[in-house]
Each structure stands twice: as structure tokens, then as C-alpha cells.
Amino acid sequence: MSLLVISDLTLRMAGRTLLDQANLSIEPGRKVGLIGRNGAGKSTLLAAIAGDISPDGGEIRLSARARMARVKQEAPADGASLLDTVLAGDTERSTLLAEAETATDPVRITEIHERLRAIRADSAPARAASVLAGLGFNAAAQARPVSDFSGGWRMRVSLATALFLEPDLLLLDEPTNHLDLEATLWLEDWLRRFAGAALIVSHDRGLLDSCVDAIAHLDHGKLSLTPGGYENFVRIRTEQALQQARQVEKIAAQRAHMQSFVDRFRAKATKAKQAQARLKALEKLPVIESVVEETPAHFSFPEPEQLPPPILTMNRASVGYDGKPVLSNLSLRLDMDDRIALLGANGNGKSTFAKLLAGRLEPLSGTVERNPRLKIGYFAQHQAEELRLNETPIDHMARALPKATPPVVRAQLARFGLDAERAETAVKDLSGGEKARLLLALATRDAPQLLLLDEPTNHLDLDARDALIRALADYEGAVVLISHDPHLVELVADRLWLVGDGKITPFEGDMAEYRAWLIEHNRAANRPKQDTTAQPSRKDDRRERAEARKALAPLRKVIKDAEARLAKLAQEQQKIEASLADPALYSEGKTQDLTRLNTRLAALKKEQEEVEERWLAAEAEMEEAANEA
């Protein structure tokens, strides 16, 4: 039996039809990801399911006695503590507790206490505290009033309230938008263990791949359901598009053949009947539309000038505000081939470190030395507040590139999908994703050798996120990334730095290991304390695991360095082979170029073999060590 049934649903907003007789059914315990282009009506559909707006046609049916929870769009802002705010979200518990204080009828008192036991009222504070801790609030923060926190943190409280209720149906609209990576990973783990059903609007590919059983695609007013996560959805849609394209070509060929016959013989009396028959057949051919996609997302970064390593070094640097350090004793270096992701909860200093790298903050002590020719591209979401709302992207780029010609200005905007129409649209009329594209275009206008990306995907849809990943793969400079998107981190970064406790330390492992470590760390933090006699063995276990990680760290570095080098070699090989395929290379006077390219290609292949041997040997040692463990 279905928990939620949507039948022939029609929704209109401002005279525009968003859903047109759409249908969807969700069974108990099933988690469905809801995707679609920006403005398709995803949030409107959630509002209709929640009862905030009335349908223009059709119906929405929720099973009797089923409980539904939705994250409120308005963040709480009163003086109640975080813990009390979350607990107050369970109105049934609050009502029963209040009634228990005044009830005098023994039968009713018994009913109240039986219901309180059924809804686990006694464990509610512990469960609420656990959810808040997972979303980044420690015990001290949970006791503070909600009004002490900023809007983003208050939205976390709203999310915590919805999760705490553990309803039969959970409605989530971009739940990771206000979370850091650590809270996002916790949420993914929580959703995987959640027994209820969920309908989740998200642009977070990692969440859509790991936490949902099906993908509901809202397209042209209709809902289609595809089993599996987002990766499976993309595979099936791609296959369907290819089949449709082949069918379109086939029908187009049939039409062309018939039309040529008609045109040729229409005027000849002996062929008139055949021509008419062909015309009728032509009319009966099915009209299959090509897959209608939005404007394809293509990003590209300008090619930076190569600089010798290191491009930036720090020696015992500290950074902070008003003379108080947030991070101290930073000694590190950056090279042009570095791809680094900063890990750690919000408030630990990741953005502060990015500002230090960008030169927006000066060190309180120690030194930061940059190559004199180093150009830095810095992207941060708060920069959107600095945009001039009544000006266009062209106005902004022309001011940032005062010596550039109009075609160069437009070309830089076009690198990030801001076509002629959007380039001439006032910033106040751009979507969040379009503003993010403008900020990326501004940050990279000087072809920087170092890109600092602080939450670059917050307002980008799934296609734009994939375009950013592809562009970063082709980019030949260094990248320092701060992101709550695990998928982006996994595909972009080859080194992880952990920011916390006032310092930055390398994390010797990949994202899968960090995810496992973080989940265990959170569970351990919420686990009841046991007798101290048990502590030494747990400490020994942790020490042994730490020593094992340390012992394997050199092998991991060899593997990561080898993989990075192989990728660089493959990229260079591709460029050389493209040059060798150019007929102009074989004209007179090009002999030296041809010889140089062939010599370099042979050297590349030899180096590839050597690097592959190192990589395979290190992988074998890692596998052997894992088996022994």
C-alpha cells in the first residue's frame, strides 16, 4: 500500500503551469530524490504535499495516521534553547506532557503515559541532542538560545527538528545547502538508517547516489520515476536519448525519402495516387521530439602561465581577527599541480585560511611568501553580496578588465555559460546559479595559477556541478577547495587537509576513509561513557589504527603521486598526438618540430611505464598489508 499518492496533479504559479496531470506514488520506507531544472516546480510540489498551497487539479493523498515532517523555510529566531526548540517540534509529546501535569482521571492518566511510552518521550532529549550534535552543535551550543545564531545555523535547527520527529514521510528541500561537509556526511548516514519514507529535492549528487531508492524527474510538467540513484538515472536517460536520437534520424530519413517522391511526382497524373498515398503516410509518421535539454553547461578556465615550484610557502604563520589567532604555526607549501580539499566543521578556520592564501588577511605572525608572478583566483559565496544589482555581468567584467575589448569581455563570461542574453541581464534578475557563474568568471579573469574555491557549488544545479568538475580536471593550476559536496571533493582533490584545533594537518586517507572516521567519531561522541577500566583497550585500538595509517601513509603518497603523474602524462600525450595529427606539421620546414614531438612522445611512453610499475608495486603492497590486518 502506498504512503503517498499523487494523482493527475496540476499546479500553477503566476499563470504558468508547473505540473500538468502529474502522477507519483511513494511506498512506506522508500526514499525518492526529486530532480528537475531550476524553476521546474520542485519546491512548489513539496509545498503542495505539505498542504501549504492548494492544487489546481488532481489530488494528493497521504495514508491515514501517517506523520509528515518538512523543514520550515523560515528559520526559528526566538529565545528558546536549541534543544528546547527541537523538542517543541514534537507537538504531541509537548501536549501530552502538559496534560499529564493537570489530568485527574485515572483512566486518562494511564492512556497518556502509555502513549508517552509508545512515542519514546523519555528518550526524546537524548535523541534530539544526538541529531543536533550530528549537525554540528556541541552540548554548550545546544543550551544557547536560537537567536544567538546566524540564519544558516538556524536553518540547521529547523532541519534537526524535522529529523528528530522521525516521521512516516520526510520532505527535504536542498537539505545540505546550509551544512558543511562533516554535517553532510552525517546526514547521509542518518538518511540511510532512517526507516521512514522521504522525498528529497537536492543538487547533491553524493546524497542522491547513496541515500535514495529512486529518482523522480520533474520535466515539462510530468513526473517520471526511475529506480536506483542518480548515477543509474543518468545511465538510463542517456540510453533513452541515444535510442530516441536514432529513431529521430530514422523517421527523418523516411520523411525525406517520401517527400522527395511527392515533390518529384506530384504533378504527374500517373503518379498522383501514389503521391497522395505517400502524403498520407508522411502525416501518420510519429513525431518524436529530440531530448530537450536546457542550455548545455560548459565551463572552462583560462590557461595559466606556468610557474616554478613552490608558488606559495608559509613559515610558522598564524592568522585570525583582532589579534586573536584562529590558526597557528602553519608551515606548508603549494605547487601548481596541487589539488587540496580542506576538511573540518564550519567555524574551524577553513575560510579564514582561504583568505590568508588570497591575501585578504595578513598573517599575525610568521611569513607567507608568494611567487612574484603568482595570480590568485578567489571565489566565495559572500562575494555575491558585493555585486551591483542594477548592473549587468558585462558591466562587472568590463570594470574588472578595463583594458579588454568587448569581445574579450564577452568571451570570459561565455566560459561559464553566461550567453549574450544573460550577460546583458541585470544582476538582480539573475538566478543564484547564474550569479555563481558570474563570480567564477570574475575570479578567473586573469588566468590565475591558484584557484581558491569556497563552496563553489551552493547554487549550481547538477549539470553545472558536473561542468565545473570537468573544467577543473582540465585546469593546469593549483586548487584549494572548501566544499560540502563529497562528490566534488572526491573527483577534484588528491590531498586532504584537516582544519581543526587551531592547526592544519594532512589526513592520510581518501574520502571513503574520512567518511568512515567521521561517522565513528560522531557515534563515539554520542556513545554513553563506560567504566574507565575499558578505556585503555579502546585507546590502544585507536593507537594501533593510527600507527597502521601512519605506516601505510608513504604507500598512499606513492599511489596518489603516481596517479597524479599518470594523469598529467596522459594529458600531455593527448596534446602531442593531436599535434602529430595536424597535416600542417608535415609541411616543409617543420622537420625539427616533428622530431621533437616524436622524441617527447617516446619519452612520455617510457615514463608512463616506469610510473605504472611504481603504482602497481605500491598497490600490491597496500593490498598485502590490508590482508595481513
N, C-alpha and C positions, 0 to 999 in steps of 0.2 A: 504494500500500500504506500502511495506517495505521501510525503510530508507536505510538499508544496506543489500545487498545480496551477500553472498559468495557461489560460485557455483563450485563444483569439484576442489577445490583449492589444488594445490600441491606446497609445499615449501621444498627446500633442502638447507642444510648448511654443508659445508665441506664434501660433498659426502654422508651425512646422510639425509634420508627423514624424515622431521618433520611432515608435513601434507600430507596426501595421499588421494586426491579427497574428501576433507572435505567440508561440506556444513553447512551454518548458515544463518539465516535471523533475522534481528532486526527491529521491528516496531518503528515508532516515539514515543518518550516518554518512551520507555521501557529500563530498566536498567538491564544489564546482568553481572553476575560475571563469570569470566573466570578462571577456576582452572585446575590443572594437576600437575603431578610430576615435580620436578626440571629438567630442560633440555628438557621438552616435546615440547617446541616451542611457549610458550605463548607470550613472548616478541617479538619473530620473527613475529608472526601473527599480533600484533599491528603495527609493523614496516611496514609490507606489506599493511595493511589497510591505513596507513598514507602515503603510496607511497614512503617510504624510500628504499624499495627493491622491485624487480620485481618478480612476481610469476613464478614458473617453469611450471605451467599448471593451467587451470581453469581461473576464473575471479573474481574480486571484484568490485561491482557496488554500488555507492553512489548516492542517489537521486539528481537530478539536482537542483542547487542553495542551496543545503544543506551545512551548515558550519560545519567544523570539527576542533576540537582542541585537541592537545596532549601535555603532559608535556615533554619538551625537556630534553634529557639525560644530556646535558652539562649545568651546572648552569651559569647564566649570571655573568659577573665579571667586567663590565665597571664602569665608574664614575657617571652614571646617578642615580638619587634617586630611591628608591624602588617604590614610587608612579608613577614616570615618566616611569619606566621600565614596569610596569604593563599596564599603559595606552598605551604605544607604541605597546603593543601586538595586539591592535585593529588597524590593518593597514588601514582598510577602513576609520575609523574615522580620523586617522592621515593624510591620503591622502586628504580627503575632507576638513579638516580644513586648510591644506596648500593651496589647490586650491582656497578656499574661500578668501584667502588673496590677490590673484592675478587676479581672474576672473573679466571680464568686461562685458560679455554678460548677460543681464538681465535674459534671459530665463535660462541660465546655473546657474546663481546665485540662482534663485528660486529652481531649481532642487537640487542643493547642500544643501540648507537649509531644504528643505522638507526631503531629505534623512537623514540629521543630526538629524532632529526631530524623524524620524522613528526609528533610531538606538539609541535613547535616549543619544545623545552625551553630552547634557548639564549636565546630572546626572552621567556621567561616572566617574569623580573624586570621587564623594561620594561613588559610588558602588565599585570602586577599593579600596578605603580606608577601606570600610566595610569588604571586603574579606581579606585584609592584617591584619586588626585588629583581625579577627577570627582566623587567622593562627599565631597570637602571636606578631604582630608588632604594637607597640603603635604609636601615632602621631609623636613623636620625631624620632623613628626608621624609619618611612616611608619617612622622609625627608633626611635621610642619604644616601650616595652612596652605591650601591650594593657591591662594592669592600671592604667595611668595614666589611663585614660579612663572616663567615666561610662557607665551602661547603654545610653543611646541611641546614643552614639558606638560602643560595642562592637557594637551590632546593625548598624551600618553596615559594620563589618569583616566580619560574617557575610554580609551582602549582597554585599560586594566579593568574598568567596571564591566564592560561587555564580556571580557574573557572570564572574569570571576563568576558571572552568572551561570556559565556552562549551560547555555540554553539548548533547546532541541534544534533551533535554526539560528545561525550566527551570520549577520550581514556585515561585511567589512568592505570599506571603500578606501583603497590605497592605504592599507594599514602600516606600511613601512615608511611612509613619507616623513614622519617625524622621529624615526628611530635611527640609532647608529647601527653599525654592523653587528655589534655584540647583541643588542636587543633584537635585531632582525633574525639572527641565528637562533636566539632563544624562542622567538615567536614561531619560527618554522618547526622547531622541536615540539612546542606546545600544540600546534595545529595537527601535527602528525599523530599525537597521542589523544587528541580531542575526540570524544565518542559521538558528538552530535554532528549535524549537517551544517554546511557553510556555503555561502555564495560570496565569492571574493573578487572584487574589482582590483586589479593590480597590473602594474607595468614591470614588476619584479620577476624576471624570468626564473631565477632560482626558486622563488616561492611557488611559482606556477608549475615548476617541474617536480618539486619534492613534496608538495602538500595537497595537491588536488587529484581527484579521480577522473575528472572530465573537464573539458573546455567548452563553455558556451560562447559562441561567436555572434555578436550583435552586428549585423551588416544589412544595410538597406531596409531597416525596419523589421527584419526577421531574425529569429534565434535558431541556431543550429548547434547540436550537441555532438562533440567528438570525444570518445573515450580516451583516457590517458592524460598525460601532462602536456605542457606547451610544445615540447620537442616533438612529440607524436603528432600533435595538431599541425605543426609546420610541415612535417613529412607528408601527412595525408593531403593537406591543402596543395602542396607542391605537385604531388602526383595527380591530383584532380585538375590542377591548372594545366599541366602538360597534356593530359588526355583531352581537356577541353580545347586547348590550342590546336591539337592535331585534328579534332573534329571540326573546328572552325575552318582550318585550312582545307579539309576535305570538302565541306559544304561550299566554301568559296570557289573551289575548283569546279564543282558541279554547276554552280550558278554561272560561272564564266563560260563553261562549255555550252550550257543551254542558251545563254544569252547570245553567244556568237552565232549559234544556229538560227535563233529567232531573227537576229539582225540581218543575217545573210539571206534568209528565205522568206521573210515576212511578206515581201512584195510579189512573190511568185505564187500564182494561183494554185499550181500543182502541189506546193508545199504548205499552203495556208493552214490546212487542218493540222498538219504536224507541228507547225509553228504555234498554233493555238494550244495544242496539247502540251508543248514544252512550256509555254507561258503558265498554264495551269499548274504543271509540275513545279515550276520555279516558285510559284506562290505558296505551294504546300511545303516546301523545304523548311525545316525548323530553323528559326533564327536563334543561334546560340551566341550569347554575348561573350566577348573575351573577359577574363577575370579583371574586374575593375578595381585597381589598387589606387590608393592615394599617391600623390607625387612621390616617386621613389626617394628614399632618404640616402643621400650620398654626402659624406663628409671627407675632407682632405686637408691635411696640414701642409703649409709651405715647407719646402725642403731647407733645413738649416745649414749654415756653414759649419763644417767640421772643425772641432777644437781639440787640441791635445789634452789628455787626462793629466790631473783632475780638472774638472770645470769649476768645482767649489770644494773648499775644505773648511772645517770648523775645528778649533782647538780650545777645549775646555770652556766652551761658550755656555752662557746662561741667558735666558730670555724670560720676560714677564712684563708686568704692568706696575706702574707707580713704585718702581724699585724693588718689587717683590717677585722673585723668580717663580715661574711655573715649571720650567725645565732647566736643569743644571748639568754642568760637566759634560757638554756634548762635544765629542771628538769623533768626527766622521768625514767622509769624502763622497763626492758624487762624480761619476764619469758619464759620458754621453750615451753609453749603452745600458745604463741603469734603468730598471723598471721596478719601482718600490711602492708598496702599499703600506700606509700607516694604519695600524690596528690599535684599538683601545676605546673605552667608553667615551661618550661625549663629556667634555669638561676636563679630560686628562691632558690636553695641550696639543692635539693634532693640528688644529687650525692656527694656533699660536706659532707652532714650528713652521708651518707653511708661510706665515707672514715673515718669519725670520729669514727663510730662504729667499723670499721675494724682495727683501729689503724694506718691507713695510714696518718692521720693528728692528731696532738696533739692539745688539747684544748688551746685556747689563754688565757682563764681564767676559773675558776670553776674546777670541777673534773669529771672524768669518771672512774668508778670502775668496774672491771670485775671479775667474779669468777676465781680464780687461775687456775682451770681446764678447763675453757671455751676455746673451739676451734671454730674458725670463718671461714666459707667458703665464699669467696668474689668473685662474678662474675661481670665483667664489660666488655662491648664490646671493649673498648680501649686496653684490655689485649691481643687482637688478634695481635696487632702491636708488642707485646713483644715475640711472638712465633718465633722460629728459623726455617726459611723457608726450609732449606735443611735437617732438622731432621724430624723423624717420631713421631707420637704420643707415640710409645713405648719409644723412646729416652727421650721425655719430662717427661713421667710418671716415668721412671726409675730414672731420676735425682731428681724428686720431692719425690720419695720414695726410698732412697738409700739403705735401709735395706730390701726391699721387694724382694721376689723371682720372677722370670719371670712369673709364673702362676698368682701370686697376681697382678702384674702389668697389665697383660692382662685382668684379671677379672675386675679390676677397669675401664678399658677402655670399656669393654663389657657392663658394667652397663648402658652406654649411647649410645649403638648401634654401637660402633666402633669395628667391627668384625676383624678377622685376616687380611683380605686384607687391610682394611682401616687403621688398626693400624700400618701397615708396609709401608704406603704411605707417601711420603714427604709432609710436611705441605703446601708447595707451590702448590701442586696438589689437595688439599682438597677443597671442596666447602665451602661457608660461613656457611652453616648449620653444616657441619662436624667439622669446626673449633670451632663453638659454643659448640658442644658436647664435644670436647676435653677440652675446658675451664671449662665446668661443671664438667667433670671428675677430672680435676686438683683441682678445688675449693673444691670438697667434698672428696678428697683422705684421709683426717684424720678423717672422720666421725664427722663433726662439729655439735655442738649443736645450732649454729646460722648461718643461711644462709642469705647472703645479695645478692640479685639478682637485678642488674641494667640493665634493658632492655634485659632480657634473651632470648626473642623470635624473635629478629630482623631478624635473618637469618634462623629460623626454619620454616618448612612447616607445613601445617595444622595437619598432623598426628603426627609430632614431638611435636607440641604445646599441643595436647591432651595427649601425653605420659608424658610430663612434668607436666601437671595438675594432672594426676593420681599418678605420683611419689610424688608430693608434698602432696597429700591427705594422702599418707601412711607414709610420713616423720614425725618423732616424735620430731623434734626440732622446734626452733623458725624461722620465716621467716619475713624478711623485704624486700618488693618488690617495685621496681620502674618499671613501665611498661606503654606503650601507648596502650596496648591491654585491653579494658574494659572487655572482656570475661574472660581473665586470672585473672584480679583483682576481678571480681565478684565471681569466683569459688575458689580462693585461700585465699583472705583476709577476716577476720571478724572484723577488725578495720581499720578505715581510718584516716590518719593524714594529715592535710593540711599544706603545707610548703609555706610560703609567708610572706612578710613584715618583714623579719629577724627573724621569730619565727616559731614554730611548735605547732599547736593546733589540738585537736581531731575534726573530723567532725562527728556530731551526726546525722547519717543517713546512708543509703546504697547507692550503686552506682546509682540506679534509681533517688534518691533524689539529689545526687550530679550532675547528668546529667541535671536534670530539673533546679537546682540552677545555674549551669554554663551557660546554654542556656539563661536563663532570665537575668543573669548578663551581658552576651555579648550583648544581644539585648538592654538592658538598656544603656550600654556604648555607643552604636551607635545611640541611640534614640535622636532626636533633643531636646535641652534644652527648657523647658517651663517656664512660669511665676513662679516666686518664691512663689507666693501665693498658688500654687499647691503642693509645696514641703512638707509642714508639714504633709499632709494627706498621702503621699507616705512613708514618714519616719515613721509615725505611723503604717502603714500597715507592713512595714519591721520589726518594733519593735515588733508588735504583732506576726508576724510569727516566729521571733527569740525567743520570750518568749514561744510560743507554742512548738517550737522544744526543748527548754530547759526544759520545763515541762515534755515532753514525753521522755527525754533522759534517766532517770532512768529505765523506762519501756523497752526502746530499749536495754539497757545494760542487763537487766534481760533476755530478749528474746535471745540476742546473746550469753550470758554466758550459758544459758540453752541449746541452740542448740549445742554449742561447747562441753559442758559436755556430752550431749547425744551421740554425735559422738564418743567421747573418750570411753564412756561406751560400746557402740556397738562394737567398735574395740576390747576392752578387752574381751567382751563376746564372740566374734568370736574366739579369740585365745584360750580361756578356753574350748569352745565347741570342737575346733579342737583337743585339748589335751585329752579331755574326749573320743574322738572318736578313740584314738590311742590304739590298743589292748595291747601294752606293758604296759600300765598303770595298767592293771588288773592282772599283774603277782604278784608273791609273793614278799613281801617287799615293795609294793607300796601303802599300805593302807593309810598311812599318807598323801601322795600326793593326792590320790583320795578324801579323806575327805577335805583336804584344798581347792581343786579346787571346789568341790560341795558347800562348805561353802561360798567361794568367789562369786560363780555364783548366789547363793541365795541373797547375799548382793547386788550384782550388779542389779538384777532384782528389788529389793526393792528400791534402789536408783533411778533407771530409773523411777519407778512410781512416786516418790516424785518430781523428776526434771520435768517430764511431766506435773504434776499438776501445778507447778510454771509457766511453759511455757504456758500452756493453759490459766491460770488466767491472765497472762500478755498480751497475745494476745487478750483476751476478753476485757481487759481494753483499749488497743490500739484501737480496733475496735469501742468501745463505744465513746472514745474521738474523733475519726475521724468522727463519725456520728454527734456528737454534734457540731463539727467545720463546 
